[in-house]
């Protein structure tokens, strides 16, 4: 019976209004309003600082796709996450999907915390990312002005960096080019 309900959840997700982001996490439909302006500013700053050198190869190694709010299908239409940003090495995903479903597991995801999503991002989504083999996760907290970087090691998250305020960000998998964390708080 549960297998029958899951496709119905995806239909419900697709029917959500445009101003709502939906995910299916551990068999439950999660819906949240669009993020705040501060959240969007942090996402824009991360995208700007990572896309140039890592996505486009401007001043950096290239070889990545950096995408804002992709709909990641760990199991098509049944386990669906929408991280704030995600990155794929182009050798693993040579082309962007034709539709909205990203079915290749990202190499990196970033969650930008807000008071309404912080618990879900840490308690629900981090274990899902580990289960499906995402290798790197960054958690950015705009209010505390921090970035925590995690690396998957033997199926568990290992904290590899904690940065604050205006620290330089040169953290795997994007350690080839540094930028100031302060760029995100402007």
C-alpha positions in Angstrom: 0.0 0.0 0.0 2.9 2.4 0.8 4.3 2.0 -2.8 0.9 3.1 -4.1 0.9 6.2 -2.0 4.3 7.4 -3.0 3.5 8.3 -6.6 0.5 10.1 -5.3 2.8 12.2 -3.1 4.7 13.3 -6.2 1.5 14.4 -7.8 0.8 16.4 -4.7 4.3 17.9 -4.8 3.8 18.9 -8.5 0.4 20.5 -7.6 2.0 22.9 -5.0 1.7 26.6 -5.8 4.7 28.3 -7.4 5.7 30.1 -4.2 6.1 26.8 -2.3 9.0 24.4 -2.5 8.1 20.7 -2.0 10.2 17.6 -1.2 9.4 14.0 -0.5 11.7 12.9 2.4 11.4 9.5 4.1 8.0 9.0 2.5 6.5 12.3 3.6 5.6 15.3 1.6 7.3 18.4 3.0 6.3 21.9 1.8 7.8 25.2 2.7 7.4 28.8 1.5 10.1 30.4 -0.7 13.2 31.4 1.3 13.8 34.9 2.8 15.8 37.6 1.2 18.8 36.9 3.4 18.7 33.3 2.4 18.5 34.2 -1.2 21.5 36.6 -0.8 23.6 33.8 0.7 22.6 31.4 -2.1 23.5 34.0 -4.7 26.9 34.7 -3.1 27.7 31.0 -3.0 26.6 30.5 -6.6 28.7 33.5 -7.8 31.8 32.4 -5.9 31.6 28.7 -6.9 30.2 28.9 -10.5 32.9 31.1 -12.0 35.9 28.9 -11.1 34.3 25.5 -10.8 31.4 25.5 -13.2 32.7 27.9 -15.9 36.4 27.4 -15.3 37.0 31.1 -14.9 40.1 31.4 -12.6 39.7 27.8 -11.5 39.7 24.2 -12.6 36.1 24.0 -14.0 34.6 20.5 -14.4 31.5 21.0 -12.3 27.8 21.9 -12.7 26.6 24.1 -9.9 22.8 24.3 -9.8 20.5 26.3 -7.6 17.5 24.4 -6.1 17.6 21.3 -8.3 15.0 18.7 -7.8 17.1 15.7 -6.9 15.4 12.3 -7.3 17.3 9.8 -5.3 14.4 7.4 -6.2 12.4 8.7 -9.1 9.3 10.5 -7.8 9.6 8.8 -4.4 12.6 10.3 -2.6 13.0 13.9 -3.7 15.1 16.6 -2.2 15.6 20.2 -3.2 18.9 21.4 -1.7 19.6 25.1 -1.9 22.6 24.4 -4.2 24.1 21.2 -5.6 27.1 20.3 -7.6 28.0 17.5 -9.9 31.4 16.6 -11.3 30.9 16.7 -15.1 32.7 13.4 -15.5 29.8 11.8 -13.5 27.0 13.8 -15.1 28.2 15.0 -18.5 24.9 16.6 -19.4 22.2 18.5 -17.6 18.8 16.6 -17.6 16.3 17.6 -20.2 13.5 17.8 -17.6 13.4 19.0 -14.0 14.5 15.7 -12.5 18.1 15.3 -11.5 18.6 11.6 -11.1 22.4 11.4 -10.6 23.4 11.8 -7.0 25.1 15.1 -6.4 28.8 15.1 -5.4 28.1 18.2 -3.2 25.0 19.8 -1.7 24.6 23.0 0.3 21.8 23.8 2.7 21.3 27.3 3.8 19.6 27.3 7.2 16.6 29.3 8.2 14.7 29.1 11.5 11.9 27.1 9.9 14.2 24.6 8.1 17.3 24.1 10.2 16.0 21.1 12.1 14.8 19.3 8.9 18.1 20.2 7.1 20.2 18.6 9.9 18.0 15.8 11.2 16.2 14.6 8.1 18.2 15.6 5.1 21.7 14.9 6.2 21.0 11.2 6.8 19.3 11.0 3.4 22.3 12.6 1.7 24.6 10.1 3.5 22.3 7.1 2.6 22.5 7.9 -1.1 26.2 8.7 -1.2 26.5 12.5 -1.5 30.2 13.0 -0.7 30.2 16.6 0.6 27.7 18.8 2.4 28.0 22.4 3.4 25.6 23.9 6.0 25.5 27.7 5.9 23.8 29.6 8.7 23.2 33.2 7.7 22.2 34.3 11.2 25.3 32.9 12.9 27.4 33.7 9.9 28.9 30.2 9.8 29.7 27.5 7.3 30.1 23.9 8.4 31.6 21.5 5.8 31.1 17.7 6.1 32.7 14.8 4.2 31.1 11.4 3.9 33.5 8.8 5.3 32.4 5.2 5.7 28.8 6.2 5.5 29.1 8.8 8.3 29.5 12.6 8.2 32.9 13.9 9.3 33.0 17.6 10.1 36.1 18.8 8.1 35.7 22.6 8.6 33.9 25.2 10.6 34.2 28.7 9.3 32.8 32.0 10.6 32.4 35.7 9.8 35.0 36.6 7.2 37.1 33.4 7.2 38.5 32.3 3.9 36.6 29.4 2.3 38.8 26.9 0.6 37.1 23.7 1.6 36.7 20.3 -0.2 35.4 19.8 -2.8 36.0 23.4 -3.7 39.4 24.0 -2.1 41.3 25.0 -5.3 40.0 28.6 -5.1 39.3 30.6 -2.0 36.7 33.3 -1.3 35.8 35.3 1.8 32.8 34.0 3.8 32.0 37.7 4.3 30.9 37.8 0.6 27.8 35.9 1.7 26.7 38.3 4.5 26.8 41.6 2.4 
